[in-house]
């Protein structure tokens, strides 16, 4: 039996039900969390995500308007550091 990736996903979802493996209240929170977890532990990623929740409510326009220094401050708990100049 051959299945497309989407068909496989649907079959697994029916059989296993939603797992809630990525707790979030919005798609924006999932996206930001997915970026933050790439470089750190779950706990540190959650700290960075909390910064965005608190200061922008995950509003894309507010995030885009953040000054670079502020953005760096918000993502720092996730292990993203300000680049150094050589």
Beta strands, then each sheet from edge to edge (+ up, - down):
end
